[in-house]
Each structure stands twice: as C-alpha cells, then as structure tokens.
Amino acid sequence: MANPIKVGTSAPDFTLKDQNQQEFALASLKGKKKVVLCFYPLDWSPVCTTENTCFTNDLPKFTAADAEVLGVSRDSTWSHKAWAEKLGLKHRLLADMKLEVAGKFGLARPDGFSERATVVIGKDGVVKFVKVQEVKTARNDEEILAALKSA
C-alpha cells in the first residue's frame, strides 16, 4: 500500500508532457485554479476508461468549481493521445512514464503502476483532499466535487 501525501502538505511541483506533447507545470495553476490530480494505472483498461469518460462528461461541473482535472498515468503521450481521441476526452492526460510524480505524491505502487487515487490541490498549492481506492473501483465525481467546495 502506498504512503500518500497528507492533507495540509504543500503539493510538490512537477512538469510533465500531455497527450499533445505540451509541457504542463503544476506551478502554472498556483493562485489561479484548484487542481484535481487523478492518478490511474493504465489507459485502455475498463475502469480507467469509464472514469475518464465520466471526467469529460462532468467537466462543466469541474469548471464551475474553478478546477482543472488532470489524468496522470505511466502511459506515453502517444498512448494518451490515441486514447483521448478514441474516447473523445476533453481533459489533459499527463505522461508519468517513470512514476516520478506518482512517487512524489506517495502513490507509486511496487508493481510499476500508480494507485487509483485523487488529490485535490487548492489555489494556494496545498493538498486539500486525498483518496486512494481499490484499483478496480472507479472514483466518485460527486465526492471530488464536494471536496472542491471546501478546497
């Protein structure tokens, strides 16, 4: 089991490429938007596909909560791009191929994947909510949106 980052901790900064080969730095949103980091094991897997489709469907709710949703997995930018195009995903997918970011957040698994976990970061850069769940269980967007209200 991972030893996830604690609520109240400053989120470690990172830079990763997204499905469009664009670099994304977490620091770029500090003071501007809340952030929902959605760590997941693999593109193309059933639960991850369902979840990420739900994120896209619920994107207006996340936008209304002044939040940016970011999917993070060990998949390559190329896999992310093909998967996003196939599913019509509208949120950014970040390629953490060496699990460096998952490691910084205490969410890297010994089997070479990340936990299925959600980390909500406030505009102040502080972690407001963390939930690690069973790998085969999809997360609940309503729970994340509730966490954003108090973030």
C-alpha angles and dihedrals in degrees: 000000000000124000098228126205113270128245109257093036121120108252112245113244120241142169122216136162120249131216090280094053089252117141115238122195119194089217089065090074098044110121090008111066143002113249131220111197109196109193113195135170106238146353114242096028117124101246093041090050092051093046097048091047088054091051090055092046091049095042093111089058091050091047090051087053088056091245138135116217116214124184113210126192140142091257121116124256087251093056090046091051095050092045094047091049093047093050098033092239115182101190128081119269115203123208110226094170096163093040089238093140093042086052093051088054093045092246104114113116124216089239092068099261135093126253119258094255142148124215119186115200122194124225086262090064093248123130108249102173136017128182127173115188142181108292093236095049119089118227123247115245092200090059090051092047090051089052090051091057091064096036 
